[in-house]
Amino acid sequence: MSTAAARWAELQEGRGIPPEILAAAPANPWVHNPQDFTAPAVPADTPSRDAGLALLGPGGTVLDVGCGGGDAAFALVGPLEAVTGVDQQQDMLDVFAAGAQAREIPYRTVLGRWPEPAAEAGTADVVTSHHVLHNVVDLPPFLAALTSAAGRGVVVEMLTEHPLTWLDPLWTRFHGLHRLPPATTDDAVAVLREMGVEPEVTRWSRDRRPPHDPVWVARRLCLPETRADEVAAALEELPPRRTDAATLVWRP
């Protein structure tokens, strides 16, 4: 494994939850409510959307990897002619399908964890993958499969560092767990470069998101809901969450 890929994998593995904490968790900390990922009716004007529209030009198809509710793909409505969504949660694909139907866009859904379903997903003019890289440990096969699926280009959006880094002080507070530093955009770019890909990188700031519910945070911390009041008090002491993001674009 290359140096950059090995560093990425080490940092990503360091973000895992120790088995003893996970075994004692009252609920699965990784479950997402699919309704939280419903794509907005009016897409946000972001560098990622601009890049996708530029690659699509007057029209084309999109493959959205880790699609969730379709935020990345449905931001390209207009020139978007057909879309395929890939996700490891069927309930996310159900939300994605509803979004495509509401927008009257021809669509397919593929269940699986990328890159395993790459052959079934097929190819598209543009491949999008937003906020998925930080869920990946072995990055080169993931990125290579994105590139192989793209006719015109790939658009990846990610936060500058792992999206749950802001919870690190609470892991220390409630579990005495000190997390390793997170992987960053620079680490992802280094992996791409070692693969012979030179991405265009645009760094920007996302709109600040509403605070997470203390019950949601308690579940992420493997704590019972009965400790939500303690979590709420701890959240008040945290600094504002970072909003820096990056868009990576490359062509096959």
C-alpha positions in Angstrom: 0.0 0.0 0.0 1.3 3.4 -0.9 2.4 5.9 1.8 -0.5 8.3 1.4 -3.0 5.4 1.3 -1.5 3.8 4.3 -1.7 7.1 6.2 -5.3 7.6 5.2 -6.2 4.0 6.3 -4.4 4.4 9.7 -6.1 7.7 10.4 -9.5 6.3 9.4 -9.1 3.2 11.5 -8.2 5.4 14.4 -11.7 7.0 14.2 -13.3 3.6 14.9 -15.2 3.0 18.2 -13.4 0.6 20.5 -15.1 -2.8 20.6 -15.8 -2.6 24.4 -17.6 0.7 24.0 -19.5 -0.4 20.9 -20.6 -3.6 22.7 -22.1 -1.7 25.6 -23.9 0.8 23.3 -27.7 0.8 23.9 -28.3 1.5 20.2 -26.4 1.3 16.9 -24.5 4.6 16.8 -24.2 4.5 13.0 -27.9 4.5 12.0 -29.0 7.6 10.1 -32.6 8.8 9.8 -33.1 8.8 6.0 -35.5 11.7 6.2 -32.6 13.9 7.4 -31.0 13.4 4.0 -34.0 14.5 1.8 -32.6 16.7 -0.9 -33.9 20.3 -0.8 -36.4 21.6 -3.4 -34.0 24.4 -4.2 -30.4 23.2 -4.3 -27.6 25.2 -2.6 -25.3 27.1 -4.9 -22.0 25.5 -4.2 -18.7 24.8 -6.0 -19.7 21.1 -6.2 -22.9 22.0 -8.0 -21.0 24.4 -10.3 -18.5 21.6 -11.1 -21.3 19.0 -11.8 -23.2 21.4 -14.1 -20.0 22.3 -16.0 -19.3 18.6 -16.6 -22.8 17.9 -17.7 -23.0 20.8 -20.1 -26.3 20.7 -22.0 -27.2 17.3 -20.7 -26.1 13.9 -19.4 -26.4 11.2 -16.9 -25.2 11.0 -13.3 -24.1 8.2 -11.0 -24.4 9.3 -7.3 -22.3 7.1 -5.0 -23.3 7.1 -1.4 -26.4 9.0 -2.6 -28.4 9.3 0.6 -31.5 11.3 -0.4 -29.9 12.5 -3.6 -28.6 15.9 -2.6 -25.6 15.7 -5.0 -27.5 14.4 -8.0 -30.7 16.5 -7.7 -28.6 19.7 -7.4 -28.0 19.1 -11.2 -31.6 19.1 -12.2 -31.9 20.8 -15.6 -29.2 19.1 -17.7 -29.7 15.9 -15.6 -31.3 13.4 -17.9 -31.1 10.2 -15.9 -29.6 9.2 -12.5 -28.4 6.1 -10.7 -28.2 6.2 -6.9 -25.9 3.8 -5.0 -26.2 3.4 -1.2 -25.7 0.8 1.4 -29.0 1.6 3.1 -32.3 0.6 1.4 -34.2 3.3 3.3 -31.9 5.9 1.8 -32.5 4.5 -1.7 -36.2 4.8 -1.0 -35.9 8.5 -0.2 -33.7 8.9 -3.3 -36.3 7.2 -5.5 -39.1 9.4 -4.2 -37.0 12.4 -4.9 -36.3 11.3 -8.5 -40.0 10.5 -9.0 -41.0 14.0 -7.7 -38.6 15.6 -10.1 -39.7 13.3 -13.0 -36.2 12.1 -13.6 -35.6 8.6 -14.9 -33.7 6.7 -12.2 -32.2 3.4 -11.0 -31.1 2.4 -7.5 -28.4 0.0 -6.5 -28.0 -1.4 -3.0 -24.5 -1.9 -1.8 -21.3 -0.5 -0.3 -19.1 1.0 -3.1 -17.0 -0.3 -4.9 -18.6 -3.7 -4.6 -21.7 -2.8 -6.7 -19.8 -0.9 -9.3 -20.4 -3.4 -12.1 -24.2 -3.3 -11.4 -24.2 0.5 -11.2 -22.5 0.8 -14.5 -21.2 4.1 -15.9 -22.5 7.7 -16.3 -21.3 10.9 -17.8 -20.7 12.4 -14.3 -20.0 10.6 -11.0 -20.7 12.4 -7.8 -19.9 11.3 -4.2 -20.6 13.8 -1.5 -19.5 13.3 2.1 -18.6 9.6 1.7 -14.8 9.5 1.7 -14.5 9.9 5.4 -16.5 6.6 5.7 -13.9 4.7 3.7 -10.7 3.1 5.0 -9.2 1.6 1.9 -9.4 4.6 -0.4 -7.6 3.7 -3.6 -10.1 1.0 -4.8 -13.0 3.4 -3.9 -11.5 6.3 -6.0 -10.4 4.0 -8.8 -14.0 2.7 -9.2 -15.4 6.3 -9.3 -12.9 7.1 -12.1 -13.7 4.0 -14.1 -17.4 4.8 -13.9 -17.1 8.4 -15.2 -17.4 9.3 -18.8 -16.6 13.0 -18.3 -15.6 13.5 -14.7 -15.9 12.9 -11.0 -17.1 15.4 -8.4 -16.3 14.6 -4.8 -17.4 16.8 -1.9 -16.0 16.4 1.6 -15.4 18.3 4.8 -11.9 19.4 5.5 -11.7 16.8 8.2 -13.8 13.9 9.5 -17.4 15.2 10.0 -17.5 13.9 13.6 -14.2 15.4 14.8 -16.1 18.0 16.7 -17.3 15.2 19.1 -13.8 14.3 20.1 -13.8 16.3 23.3 -17.0 14.5 24.3 -15.5 11.1 23.7 -12.8 12.1 26.2 -15.3 13.5 28.6 -17.7 10.6 28.7 -15.4 7.6 27.9 -11.9 8.8 28.6 -11.1 8.1 24.9 -8.6 10.3 23.1 -9.1 10.1 19.4 -6.3 10.2 16.8 -6.1 13.3 14.5 -8.5 13.0 11.6 -7.8 12.4 8.0 -8.1 15.6 6.0 -8.8 16.8 2.4 -5.0 17.1 2.0 -4.7 13.4 2.8 -7.3 12.5 0.2 -5.6 14.6 -2.4 -2.3 12.9 -1.6 -3.9 9.5 -2.3 -5.2 10.7 -5.6 -1.8 12.0 -6.6 -0.2 8.7 -5.8 -2.7 7.1 -8.1 -1.7 9.5 -10.9 -4.7 11.8 -10.6 -4.3 15.5 -10.2 -7.6 16.9 -8.9 -8.9 20.4 -9.1 -9.4 21.4 -5.5 -11.8 24.2 -4.5 -12.0 25.1 -0.8 -15.0 26.8 0.5 -17.3 27.3 3.5 -20.6 25.6 3.9 -23.6 27.2 5.6 -23.6 26.5 9.3 -25.9 23.6 10.1 -28.5 23.6 13.0 -27.2 22.1 16.2 -27.7 18.3 16.6 -30.3 17.1 19.0 -28.6 15.9 22.3 -30.4 12.5 21.9 -28.7 12.1 18.4 -25.3 13.0 19.9 -25.8 10.6 22.9 -26.5 7.8 20.4 -23.3 8.7 18.4 -21.4 8.6 21.7 -22.8 5.1 22.6 -24.7 6.6 25.5 -28.3 6.0 26.6 -31.0 8.6 25.9 -31.2 9.1 29.7 -27.9 10.9 29.6 -29.1 13.4 26.9 -29.3 16.2 29.5 -25.6 15.7 30.4 -24.8 15.7 26.7 -26.7 18.9 26.2 -24.7 20.6 28.9 -21.5 19.4 27.4 -22.5 20.6 23.9 -22.9 24.1 25.3 -19.2 24.1 26.2 -18.0 23.2 22.7 -16.7 25.8 20.2 -18.6 26.4 17.0 -18.3 23.6 14.5 -16.1 24.1 11.5 -17.8 24.8 8.2 -14.9 24.4 5.8 -15.4 22.0 2.9 -13.7 21.1 -0.3 -14.7 20.0 -3.8 -12.4 17.7 -5.7 -12.9 17.3 -9.5 -11.0 15.1 -11.9 -11.5 13.6 -15.3 -10.9 10.1 -16.4 
